[in-house]
Amino acid sequence: MDCKVELKMRGPLFWSLFLLLELHPCNGDLSYSLSEETKRGHAVGDLAKDLGLDAKTLAARNARLDDSSKRYADLNLNTGDLIVAETMDREMLCGSRMNCILNYEIVLENPLEVHRVSLNIDDINDNAPKFLNERITFEIHESAAKGQRFRLDEARDSDIGQNGVNGYSLQRNDHFSLFVHDNKNGRKYAELVLDKELDREQQKDIDLILTAVDGGNPQRSGTATIHITVLDANDNVPVFSQPVYKVSLAENAPLGAEVVTVSATDADEGANGAVSYEFSNIADDAAQLFTINKVTGQMKVSGDIDYEKEAYYEIGVQAKDGSGLASTANVIIDISDINDNAPKIMLTSLKNPIPENAAVGTEVAIINVQDKDSAENRQIRCSIQQNVPFKLNPSIKNYFSLVTTSPLDREKEADYNITITATDGGSPPLSSFKTIHISISDVNDNPPVFEEPSYNAYVAENNKPGTSICSVTARDPDWRQNGTVLYSLVSSEVNGVPVSSFLSINADTGVIHAVRSFDYEQFRNFKVQVVARDNGSPPLSSNATVSVFITDENDNSPQILYPAPEGKSLMTEMVPKAALSGSLVSKVIAVDADSGQNAWLSYHIVKSTDPGLFSIGLHSGEIRAQRDISESDSMKQNLVISVKDNGQPALSTSCSVYLLISDNLAEVPELKDMTYEESSSKLTSYLIIALVSVSTFFLTFIILILAVRFCRRRKPRLLFDGAVAIPSAYLPPNYAEVEGAGTLRSSYNYDAYLTTGSHTSDFKFIRSYNDNTLPATLTLKGNHIYLVQKLLGFIAAVYLI
């Protein structure tokens, strides 16, 4: 059961006063009554109280008044009152209908509620009765019988009920009186009653004033003049073919379309039987839409018929003969609806933007769809395109909720244009569209990602501090501060030194700089970890490895390991006089701390005692006899060797190699000239020690010779079979052998002779596995003899010393 709240207003003195008769909202429906012409801003009722809420709750729940027509009422969210938004004219809104009701919907959110509100507009007496024709004419035969009645035109009052036409009065006269009737519709009409026979000879024309009054307060009235021409008798009135004509007319009927043709006949002849037609009772709005042919009685459309404005018309038609006798009939027109209104989509609520981590099913918007048509023409279907993560859920009545259907990802799609399509059930159906733009707000859900998982940086040694060595880049698809990437180095150590002492990184650009100058010979590579962190809350990060490789530069000169540099000891190599061309007589051993081509060494003889006698291997450093040694060659040979690397520019070092061509040291009386002068003062003190040493060595070599004689599996040697390796002091650590680069090669082991500087240096021996070392004619036995000879020469040399 619906409950109503009615406020009755009667009379202009009470237009600003409202009496609350009943206030019991039931089933969500409220009903209020107010008088038309109420001024704007006046409160109709306390809507908040009637809904069981307060004004603050209405405002918090975004209460609003929705309707599909012009709004005449509104909500005051400060007070919770339903107020008049526009002055209402009941006659303009509802015409002649007894009930004038405006329907609204009160929409509240969180949760969504819809309440129906009916606003009953009460009539006030603001219109006076009005006759359609201000001059009513009759021609009455003087033979008219006493008591004969003549129906008068009805007066029309736009007001209804008690404010409508309530009665008629006639000007006092000698012949006529007035009789008032009520028709079946409750309207009053009057008949002119002949009380006294007419005498045309005495009075040909009679003018009377007919007054129509309403029942309002104050009372209003309207008048018409009745002009009576006294004629001969006309005793027949027109008679309609049917008292009520019912027709159906489609809305939007074209102008000039026929509605209906009424027909009335009159038994009289001549002018008394000529019937004319006109409207006897028609509302103002209907008078703009229909016309009637006075001769044929054909009604036609003269205006735009709109079902949504009015679905029903009742029009009174009068047939009058030439003498003024008339009869009436009613024409009832039912307007049929056609589908001429597309649905109207209204966005009543929208949450924008939406965070990308919004849960599935989050309500984004509320849509209300209205269609002014009726029946199937207002059955609405709503849909959206299928390629968006949203859907429409039907809610209350014509309300729909737009909700998410899957997780959102701003990095894949930051904006959505959702097109809502509303289609009615008409034939053909009509559709309307509305596009809603929804933005997705960013959430820090993506860590920065490096373009590469690892980076290689190459920097030449001896670089300047501050040199840029490489750049790392990380991308973060998030937005603004969530996508702003900052770079830093992970704290670590390189060879016990903090990495910050070697490198620094620009926090904004990711460019890595060298903090110090690097030395390839100290270390050649190291690794650091770079962290890319975004500016979100909480921040996300990722790591990448940067491998730094120090590239070599030619900043180290070759270092000669053998012979020892001058100043440490004097190394003299003995060359047999029988040495043939190609024989290996010595070798220069050098290394370079650099690497690659910077350590590729080449050997050159830059100065020699006898040019052309000896040559040196370009990359091996082996000194060989270029020709057979002759008796004319100088016994003492001095070679200046230059060792040069392959760097740009090339660096070089030189050394001197002293060679003694002799089979016996005794043959060299001037050998002492090749020794250091400063050691001569010590010779006497070492003589006895030298003799003892010589004797010991002599016995050792005798034993050795005997052992070799019985062991023939060894290849011939130029010198002693026994070999003593070059002392480790000559070989600096971390020197790697490089084939053909001038460093130590595994195919040779060198020992040195005891030189003239042996009293201040170690014993050194040399041996070679080169087959060209000895002449091919020498036998093993001869080799033994040769070795003995060498030993004797060695003893003699010691003795001379």
Solvent accessible surface area in square Angstrom, and as a share of the most:
residue,aa,sasa,rsa
1,M,196,0.87
2,D,88,0.46
3,C,24,0.14
4,K,101,0.43
5,V,1,0.00
6,E,45,0.20
7,L,6,0.03
8,K,73,0.31
9,M,0,0.00
10,R,132,0.48
11,G,21,0.20
12,P,70,0.44
13,L,153,0.76
14,F,104,0.43
15,W,80,0.28
16,S,63,0.41
17,L,109,0.54
18,F,53,0.22
19,L,109,0.54
20,L,91,0.45
21,L,89,0.44
22,E,82,0.37
23,L,36,0.18
24,H,115,0.51
25,P,54,0.34
26,C,42,0.25
27,N,115,0.59
28,G,24,0.23
29,D,14,0.07
30,L,2,0.01
31,S,9,0.06
32,Y,0,0.00
33,S,0,0.00
34,L,0,0.00
35,S,0,0.00
36,E,0,0.00
37,E,47,0.21
38,T,0,0.00
39,K,137,0.58
40,R,162,0.59
41,G,49,0.47
42,H,52,0.23
43,A,43,0.33
44,V,2,0.01
45,G,13,0.12
46,D,56,0.29
47,L,0,0.00
48,A,4,0.03
49,K,141,0.60
50,D,5,0.02
51,L,29,0.15
52,G,66,0.63
53,L,52,0.26
54,D,78,0.40
55,A,21,0.17
56,K,172,0.73
57,T,43,0.25
58,L,0,0.00
59,A,49,0.38
60,A,82,0.64
61,R,33,0.12
62,N,69,0.35
63,A,5,0.04
64,R,45,0.16
65,L,1,0.00
66,D,19,0.10
67,D,27,0.14
68,S,59,0.38
69,S,80,0.51
70,K,124,0.52
71,R,93,0.34
72,Y,16,0.06
73,A,0,0.00
74,D,46,0.24
75,L,20,0.10
76,N,47,0.24
77,L,66,0.33
78,N,136,0.70
79,T,74,0.43
80,G,0,0.00
81,D,32,0.16
82,L,1,0.00
83,I,35,0.18
84,V,2,0.01
85,A,32,0.25
86,E,60,0.27
87,T,57,0.33
88,M,0,0.00
89,D,49,0.25
90,R,0,0.00
91,E,26,0.12
92,M,136,0.61
93,L,43,0.22
94,C,7,0.04
95,G,17,0.17
96,S,83,0.54
97,R,114,0.41
98,M,125,0.56
99,N,110,0.56
100,C,0,0.00
101,I,81,0.41
102,L,30,0.15
103,N,108,0.55
104,Y,8,0.03
105,E,18,0.08
106,I,0,0.00
107,V,0,0.00
108,L,0,0.00
109,E,16,0.07
110,N,112,0.57
111,P,90,0.57
112,L,34,0.17
113,E,56,0.25
114,V,29,0.17
115,H,33,0.15
116,R,127,0.46
117,V,1,0.00
118,S,32,0.21
119,L,0,0.00
120,N,34,0.17
121,I,4,0.02
122,D,12,0.06
123,D,13,0.07
124,I,5,0.02
125,N,17,0.09
126,D,43,0.22
127,N,43,0.22
128,A,43,0.34
129,P,5,0.03
130,K,126,0.53
131,F,4,0.02
132,L,96,0.48
133,N,52,0.27
134,E,126,0.56
135,R,132,0.48
136,I,4,0.02
137,T,62,0.36
138,F,8,0.03
139,E,62,0.28
140,I,4,0.02
141,H,14,0.06
142,E,53,0.24
143,S,72,0.47
144,A,8,0.06
145,A,68,0.53
146,K,133,0.56
147,G,40,0.38
148,Q,53,0.24
149,R,113,0.41
150,F,5,0.02
151,R,68,0.25
152,L,2,0.01
153,D,11,0.06
154,E,16,0.07
155,A,9,0.07
156,R,56,0.20
157,D,16,0.08
158,S,25,0.16
159,D,5,0.03
160,I,25,0.13
161,G,50,0.48
162,Q,141,0.63
163,N,22,0.11
164,G,7,0.07
165,V,28,0.16
166,N,74,0.38
167,G,14,0.13
168,Y,19,0.07
169,S,58,0.37
170,L,33,0.16
171,Q,88,0.39
172,R,225,0.82
173,N,40,0.21
174,D,112,0.58
175,H,29,0.13
176,F,10,0.04
177,S,43,0.28
178,L,39,0.19
179,F,88,0.37
180,V,55,0.32
181,H,45,0.20
182,D,93,0.48
183,N,35,0.18
184,K,166,0.70
185,N,66,0.34
186,G,58,0.56
187,R,83,0.30
188,K,50,0.21
189,Y,32,0.12
190,A,1,0.00
191,E,28,0.13
192,L,0,0.00
193,V,17,0.10
194,L,0,0.00
195,D,58,0.30
196,K,111,0.47
197,E,92,0.41
198,L,11,0.06
199,D,51,0.26
200,R,92,0.34
201,E,137,0.61
202,Q,154,0.69
203,Q,75,0.33
204,K,107,0.45
205,D,64,0.33
206,I,9,0.05
207,D,82,0.43
208,L,4,0.02
209,I,73,0.37
210,L,0,0.00
211,T,30,0.17
212,A,0,0.00
213,V,36,0.21
214,D,0,0.00
215,G,14,0.13
216,G,10,0.10
217,N,125,0.64
218,P,79,0.49
219,Q,110,0.49
220,R,97,0.35
221,S,57,0.37
222,G,12,0.12
223,T,76,0.44
224,A,3,0.03
225,T,39,0.23
226,I,0,0.00
227,H,33,0.15
228,I,0,0.00
229,T,25,0.15
230,V,0,0.00
231,L,47,0.24
232,D,95,0.49
233,A,50,0.39
234,N,10,0.05
235,D,115,0.60
236,N,51,0.26
237,V,67,0.39
238,P,0,0.00
239,V,94,0.54
240,F,21,0.09
241,S,84,0.54
242,Q,73,0.32
243,P,104,0.65
244,V,39,0.22
245,Y,14,0.05
246,K,150,0.64
247,V,31,0.18
248,S,87,0.56
249,L,18,0.09
250,A,47,0.36
251,E,2,0.01
252,N,77,0.40
253,A,14,0.11
254,P,97,0.61
255,L,121,0.60
256,G,42,0.41
257,A,27,0.21
258,E,94,0.42
259,V,17,0.10
260,V,22,0.12
261,T,60,0.35
262,V,1,0.00
263,S,53,0.34
264,A,8,0.06
265,T,96,0.56
266,D,20,0.10
267,A,84,0.65
268,D,22,0.11
269,E,151,0.68
270,G,64,0.61
271,A,75,0.58
272,N,37,0.19
273,G,19,0.19
274,A,60,0.46
275,V,29,0.16
276,S,48,0.31
277,Y,13,0.05
278,E,41,0.18
279,F,25,0.11
280,S,17,0.11
281,N,22,0.11
282,I,11,0.06
283,A,27,0.21
284,D,84,0.44
285,D,65,0.33
286,A,3,0.02
287,A,46,0.36
288,Q,130,0.58
289,L,22,0.11
290,F,3,0.01
291,T,69,0.40
292,I,28,0.14
293,N,69,0.35
294,K,128,0.54
295,V,121,0.70
296,T,74,0.43
297,G,0,0.00
298,Q,45,0.20
299,M,0,0.00
300,K,82,0.35
301,V,3,0.02
302,S,49,0.32
303,G,12,0.11
304,D,121,0.63
305,I,2,0.01
306,D,40,0.20
307,Y,55,0.21
308,E,48,0.21
309,K,162,0.69
310,E,25,0.11
311,A,40,0.31
312,Y,100,0.38
313,Y,15,0.06
314,E,60,0.27
315,I,1,0.00
316,G,4,0.04
317,V,0,0.00
318,Q,5,0.02
319,A,0,0.00
320,K,36,0.15
321,D,5,0.03
322,G,38,0.36
323,S,2,0.01
324,G,5,0.05
325,L,9,0.05
326,A,20,0.15
327,S,25,0.16
328,T,45,0.26
329,A,4,0.03
330,N,27,0.14
331,V,0,0.00
332,I,29,0.15
333,I,0,0.00
334,D,67,0.34
335,I,8,0.04
336,S,47,0.30
337,D,31,0.16
338,I,68,0.35
339,N,25,0.13
340,D,51,0.27
341,N,35,0.18
342,A,48,0.37
343,P,4,0.02
344,K,125,0.53
345,I,19,0.10
346,M,46,0.20
347,L,61,0.30
348,T,24,0.14
349,S,21,0.13
350,L,68,0.34
351,K,106,0.45
352,N,67,0.34
353,P,79,0.50
354,I,6,0.03
355,P,63,0.40
356,E,6,0.03
357,N,105,0.54
358,A,18,0.14
359,A,72,0.56
360,V,87,0.50
361,G,45,0.43
362,T,45,0.26
363,E,60,0.27
364,V,2,0.01
365,A,1,0.01
366,I,5,0.03
367,I,1,0.00
368,N,1,0.00
369,V,0,0.00
370,Q,23,0.10
371,D,4,0.02
372,K,114,0.48
373,D,0,0.00
374,S,27,0.17
375,A,75,0.58
376,E,122,0.55
377,N,25,0.13
378,R,104,0.38
379,Q,108,0.48
380,I,32,0.16
381,R,146,0.53
382,C,25,0.15
383,S,58,0.37
384,I,18,0.09
385,Q,61,0.27
386,Q,170,0.75
387,N,131,0.67
388,V,23,0.13
389,P,22,0.14
390,F,8,0.03
391,K,97,0.41
392,L,28,0.14
393,N,53,0.27
394,P,109,0.69
395,S,47,0.30
396,I,74,0.38
397,K,128,0.54
398,N,36,0.18
399,Y,1,0.00
400,F,25,0.10
401,S,13,0.08
402,L,0,0.00
403,V,12,0.07
404,T,2,0.01
405,T,55,0.32
406,S,43,0.28
407,P,106,0.67
408,L,12,0.06
409,D,48,0.25
410,R,31,0.11
411,E,47,0.21
412,K,168,0.71
413,E,82,0.37
414,A,37,0.29
415,D,64,0.33
416,Y,27,0.10
417,N,91,0.47
418,I,0,0.00
419,T,45,0.26
420,I,0,0.00
421,T,33,0.19
422,A,0,0.00
423,T,23,0.14
424,D,0,0.00
425,G,27,0.26
426,G,8,0.08
427,S,107,0.69
428,P,104,0.66
429,P,75,0.47
430,L,53,0.27
431,S,48,0.31
432,S,24,0.15
433,F,138,0.57
434,K,68,0.29
435,T,81,0.47
436,I,4,0.02
437,H,90,0.40
438,I,0,0.00
439,S,32,0.20
440,I,9,0.04
441,S,34,0.22
442,D,25,0.13
443,V,43,0.25
444,N,21,0.11
445,D,72,0.37
446,N,36,0.18
447,P,56,0.35
448,P,0,0.00
449,V,91,0.52
450,F,17,0.07
451,E,100,0.45
452,E,88,0.40
453,P,118,0.74
454,S,59,0.38
455,Y,23,0.09
456,N,95,0.49
457,A,2,0.02
458,Y,136,0.52
459,V,9,0.05
460,A,42,0.32
461,E,1,0.01
462,N,78,0.40
463,N,18,0.09
464,K,161,0.68
465,P,90,0.57
466,G,46,0.44
467,T,53,0.31
468,S,63,0.40
469,I,21,0.11
470,C,25,0.15
471,S,59,0.38
472,V,0,0.00
473,T,36,0.21
474,A,6,0.05
475,R,154,0.56
476,D,17,0.09
477,P,68,0.43
478,D,11,0.06
479,W,127,0.44
480,R,176,0.64
481,Q,110,0.49
482,N,21,0.11
483,G,19,0.18
484,T,61,0.36
485,V,20,0.12
486,L,68,0.34
487,Y,16,0.06
488,S,43,0.28
489,L,36,0.18
490,V,52,0.30
491,S,108,0.70
492,S,48,0.31
493,E,119,0.53
494,V,12,0.07
495,N,118,0.60
496,G,57,0.55
497,V,50,0.29
498,P,68,0.43
499,V,4,0.03
500,S,75,0.48
501,S,41,0.27
502,F,4,0.02
503,L,2,0.01
504,S,48,0.31
505,I,29,0.15
506,N,62,0.32
507,A,48,0.37
508,D,104,0.54
509,T,76,0.44
510,G,0,0.00
511,V,38,0.22
512,I,0,0.00
513,H,55,0.25
514,A,0,0.00
515,V,65,0.37
516,R,91,0.33
517,S,51,0.33
518,F,3,0.01
519,D,44,0.23
520,Y,20,0.08
521,E,61,0.28
522,Q,126,0.56
523,F,29,0.12
524,R,122,0.44
525,N,85,0.43
526,F,14,0.06
527,K,138,0.59
528,V,2,0.01
529,Q,68,0.30
530,V,0,0.00
531,V,16,0.09
532,A,0,0.00
533,R,103,0.38
534,D,4,0.02
535,N,72,0.37
536,G,8,0.08
537,S,99,0.64
538,P,103,0.65
539,P,73,0.46
540,L,53,0.27
541,S,53,0.34
542,S,32,0.21
543,N,90,0.46
544,A,3,0.02
545,T,32,0.19
546,V,0,0.00
547,S,11,0.07
548,V,0,0.00
549,F,69,0.29
550,I,5,0.03
551,T,52,0.30
552,D,29,0.15
553,E,70,0.31
554,N,22,0.11
555,D,60,0.31
556,N,39,0.20
557,S,56,0.36
558,P,5,0.03
559,Q,85,0.38
560,I,14,0.07
561,L,7,0.03
562,Y,5,0.02
563,P,8,0.05
564,A,8,0.06
565,P,61,0.38
566,E,108,0.48
567,G,69,0.67
568,K,153,0.65
569,S,10,0.06
570,L,10,0.05
571,M,13,0.06
572,T,5,0.03
573,E,4,0.02
574,M,16,0.07
575,V,1,0.00
576,P,4,0.03
577,K,56,0.24
578,A,61,0.48
579,A,5,0.04
580,L,72,0.36
581,S,64,0.42
582,G,25,0.24
583,S,2,0.02
584,L,4,0.02
585,V,8,0.05
586,S,2,0.01
587,K,4,0.02
588,V,1,0.00
589,I,3,0.01
590,A,0,0.00
591,V,3,0.02
592,D,7,0.04
593,A,34,0.26
594,D,7,0.04
595,S,29,0.19
596,G,47,0.46
597,Q,88,0.39
598,N,16,0.08
599,A,5,0.04
600,W,124,0.44
601,L,1,0.00
602,S,18,0.12
603,Y,2,0.01
604,H,69,0.31
605,I,50,0.26
606,V,90,0.52
607,K,140,0.59
608,S,26,0.17
609,T,69,0.40
610,D,34,0.18
611,P,104,0.66
612,G,44,0.43
613,L,0,0.00
614,F,10,0.04
615,S,38,0.25
616,I,24,0.12
617,G,25,0.24
618,L,91,0.45
619,H,86,0.38
620,S,21,0.14
621,G,0,0.00
622,E,13,0.06
623,I,0,0.00
624,R,47,0.17
625,A,2,0.01
626,Q,97,0.43
627,R,89,0.32
628,D,75,0.39
629,I,16,0.08
630,S,52,0.34
631,E,147,0.66
632,S,104,0.67
633,D,18,0.10
634,S,53,0.34
635,M,55,0.25
636,K,62,0.26
637,Q,1,0.01
638,N,57,0.29
639,L,1,0.00
640,V,33,0.19
641,I,0,0.00
642,S,20,0.13
643,V,0,0.00
644,K,83,0.35
645,D,5,0.03
646,N,67,0.34
647,G,1,0.01
648,Q,154,0.68
649,P,107,0.68
650,A,48,0.37
651,L,53,0.26
652,S,62,0.40
653,T,46,0.27
654,S,69,0.45
655,C,16,0.10
656,S,23,0.15
657,V,5,0.03
658,Y,44,0.17
659,L,0,0.00
660,L,1,0.01
661,I,5,0.03
662,S,0,0.00
663,D,38,0.20
664,N,45,0.23
665,L,10,0.05
666,A,52,0.40
667,E,77,0.34
668,V,4,0.02
669,P,102,0.64
670,E,98,0.44
671,L,10,0.05
672,K,148,0.63
673,D,82,0.43
674,M,26,0.12
675,T,30,0.17
676,Y,68,0.26
677,E,131,0.59
678,E,126,0.57
679,S,12,0.08
680,S,69,0.45
681,S,98,0.63
682,K,103,0.44
683,L,55,0.27
684,T,115,0.67
685,S,76,0.49
686,Y,81,0.31
687,L,67,0.33
688,I,129,0.65
689,I,108,0.55
690,A,22,0.17
691,L,77,0.38
692,V,95,0.54
693,S,40,0.26
694,V,11,0.06
695,S,65,0.42
696,T,78,0.46
697,F,58,0.24
698,F,74,0.31
699,L,115,0.57
700,T,64,0.37
701,F,20,0.08
702,I,63,0.32
703,I,120,0.61
704,L,65,0.33
705,I,29,0.14
706,L,94,0.47
707,A,58,0.45
708,V,20,0.11
709,R,126,0.46
710,F,171,0.71
711,C,43,0.25
712,R,175,0.64
713,R,208,0.76
714,R,105,0.38
715,K,116,0.49
716,P,70,0.44
717,R,9,0.03
718,L,26,0.13
719,L,9,0.05
720,F,29,0.12
721,D,24,0.12
722,G,40,0.38
723,A,38,0.29
724,V,81,0.46
725,A,82,0.64
726,I,30,0.15
727,P,40,0.25
728,S,93,0.60
729,A,99,0.77
730,Y,38,0.14
731,L,68,0.34
732,P,32,0.20
733,P,111,0.70
734,N,152,0.78
735,Y,64,0.24
736,A,75,0.58
737,E,103,0.46
738,V,57,0.32
739,E,135,0.60
740,G,30,0.29
741,A,1,0.00
742,G,4,0.03
743,T,7,0.04
744,L,42,0.21
745,R,71,0.26
746,S,102,0.66
747,S,56,0.36
748,Y,33,0.13
749,N,71,0.36
750,Y,9,0.04
751,D,4,0.02
752,A,2,0.01
753,Y,16,0.06
754,L,21,0.11
755,T,11,0.06
756,T,6,0.03
757,G,1,0.01
758,S,23,0.15
759,H,52,0.23
760,T,83,0.48
761,S,25,0.16
762,D,90,0.47
763,F,87,0.36
764,K,9,0.04
765,F,35,0.15
766,I,15,0.08
767,R,48,0.18
768,S,13,0.08
769,Y,91,0.35
770,N,33,0.17
771,D,106,0.55
772,N,96,0.49
773,T,7,0.04
774,L,17,0.09
775,P,19,0.12
776,A,105,0.82
777,T,122,0.71
778,L,60,0.30
779,T,85,0.49
780,L,38,0.19
781,K,135,0.57
782,G,22,0.22
783,N,3,0.02
784,H,14,0.06
785,I,94,0.48
786,Y,25,0.09
787,L,14,0.07
788,V,47,0.27
789,Q,87,0.39
790,K,10,0.04
791,L,1,0.01
792,L,89,0.44
793,G,0,0.00
794,F,29,0.12
795,I,38,0.19
796,A,22,0.17
797,A,2,0.02
798,V,13,0.07
799,Y,138,0.53
800,L,99,0.49
801,I,53,0.27
